[in-house]
Each structure stands twice: as structure tokens, then as C-alpha cells.
Amino acid sequence: MDPAEKPEKRIYVVLLFVNVNKEYYELSKAQREKLTSPHVKHLSQHLKTVSITSLQSTGLARDIMIEVLESENLLDIEDMIETYKAGAKSKYGAIENVIITEKCMERKRLS
């Protein structure tokens, strides 16, 4: 595809930079699981329209996590972010920065 052309369906990729509170790491494994289970359940309601990938400890400081959200609709991503911020786990991670990007060119897939 010519870079000047826009795809019929736009795909947005949003990066959330989350500052993880050190208290989160002081929780026991059982406490973290108890906290994470409802968090995942609430976020999963958005998985029909938004995909999410979490990056942590990939050359980043231990207290930084990056959530990568991808969708064809920015409003769906915004709804997922609101769910993320309203969850019980949010007191352990504050969204510090948001970067919104758009996929313009995709590689051709081999059959």
C-alpha cells in the first residue's frame, strides 16, 4: 500500500505508561491473584473490540508497565481505559502517559 493512502479501516494503537506502586510488589502471590482476577474479568468485556498486551520488565524500570491497546475504534479504547482506571487494581498503578498512534502501513502476510 502506498504510504499516502489511508486504509479503509483505521487501526489505532494506544500505549499506556503505567507507574506501578511499590506496594503492589509487597503483596503476597495470593493477594495479587485475588486483586487481578476481577480486574481481568472487567477488562475482558472489551475484548470483542480491543486487544491488550502488557509489557513489563523488558528493559524498563520495575515500576513501569506499558499497556498496548489496539482497536479500530478510539471510543472503544477509551471505554477500556475507563474500566481500567475504575478497577480495584488501579490504586496500584497510575496511568502517567498516553500515546495514540495509527497503523498506516502493514506488512503483506504470506499465505
Secondary structure in CASP SS format (residue, H / E / C, confidence):
PFRMAT SS
TARGET T0000
AUTHOR 0000-0000-0000
METHOD secondary structure of the structure
MODEL  1
M C 1.00
D C 1.00
P C 1.00
A C 1.00
E C 1.00
K C 1.00
P C 1.00
E C 1.00
K C 1.00
R C 1.00
I E 1.00
Y E 1.00
V E 1.00
V E 1.00
L E 1.00
L E 1.00
F E 1.00
V E 1.00
N E 1.00
V E 1.00
N C 1.00
K H 1.00
E H 1.00
Y H 1.00
Y H 1.00
E H 1.00
L C 1.00
S C 1.00
K H 1.00
A H 1.00
Q H 1.00
R H 1.00
E H 1.00
K H 1.00
L H 1.00
T H 1.00
S H 1.00
P H 1.00
H H 1.00
V H 1.00
K H 1.00
H H 1.00
L H 1.00
S H 1.00
Q C 1.00
H C 1.00
L C 1.00
K C 1.00
T C 1.00
V C 1.00
S E 1.00
I E 1.00
T E 1.00
S E 1.00
L E 1.00
Q E 1.00
S C 1.00
T C 1.00
G C 1.00
L C 1.00
A C 1.00
R C 1.00
D C 1.00
I E 1.00
M E 1.00
I E 1.00
E E 1.00
V E 1.00
L E 1.00
E E 1.00
S E 1.00
E C 1.00
N C 1.00
L H 1.00
L H 1.00
D H 1.00
I H 1.00
E H 1.00
D H 1.00
M H 1.00
I H 1.00
E H 1.00
T H 1.00
Y H 1.00
K H 1.00
A H 1.00
G C 1.00
A H 1.00
K H 1.00
S H 1.00
K H 1.00
Y H 1.00
G E 1.00
A E 1.00
I E 1.00
E E 1.00
N E 1.00
V E 1.00
I E 1.00
I E 1.00
T E 1.00
E E 1.00
K E 1.00
C C 1.00
M C 1.00
E C 1.00
R C 1.00
K C 1.00
R C 1.00
L C 1.00
S C 1.00
END
